[in-house]
Amino acid sequence: MVEIVKPIALAIITLLVGLIVIKVIVKLIGSQISRSKLDESLKPFLMSIVSIGLKYCWL
């Protein structure tokens, strides 16, 4: 039983850490987009694209 729980727990921890890192990266990119001269209506779209791309690469 312990042999099964350890890899599953490690996988869940790795997933959660990765999702937290992706959230931080998306927030940083969002702040950079806000400072740029891009249209504000593009910000949610670009942040979604970055978030999806990073999550796809992570998984």
C-alpha positions in Angstrom: 0.0 0.0 0.0 2.8 2.4 0.9 4.5 1.7 -2.4 1.4 3.1 -4.2 0.7 6.1 -2.0 4.2 7.6 -2.3 4.3 8.1 -6.1 0.7 9.4 -6.1 1.5 11.9 -3.4 4.6 13.0 -5.2 2.7 13.5 -8.4 0.0 15.5 -6.7 2.6 17.8 -5.0 4.4 18.2 -8.3 1.2 19.2 -10.0 0.2 21.7 -7.4 3.6 23.3 -7.3 3.6 23.6 -11.1 0.1 25.2 -11.2 1.3 27.7 -8.5 4.3 28.6 -10.6 2.2 29.0 -13.7 -0.2 31.3 -11.8 2.8 33.5 -10.8 4.2 33.6 -14.3 0.7 34.6 -15.7 0.4 37.4 -13.2 3.9 38.7 -14.1 3.0 38.6 -17.8 -0.3 40.3 -17.0 1.5 43.2 -15.2 3.9 43.5 -18.1 1.0 43.7 -20.6 -0.7 46.4 -18.4 2.5 48.5 -18.6 2.8 48.1 -22.4 0.9 50.1 -25.0 -1.3 47.2 -26.0 -5.1 47.6 -25.9 -6.6 46.6 -22.6 -9.1 44.3 -24.3 -6.2 42.1 -25.4 -4.9 41.5 -21.8 -7.4 38.8 -20.8 -7.0 37.0 -24.2 -3.2 37.0 -24.1 -3.2 35.9 -20.4 -5.5 33.0 -21.3 -3.3 32.0 -24.2 -0.2 32.1 -22.0 -1.9 30.2 -19.2 -3.2 27.4 -21.5 0.1 27.1 -23.2 2.0 26.8 -20.0 -0.5 24.3 -18.5 -0.3 22.2 -21.7 3.5 22.2 -21.6 3.5 21.3 -17.9 1.0 18.4 -18.3 
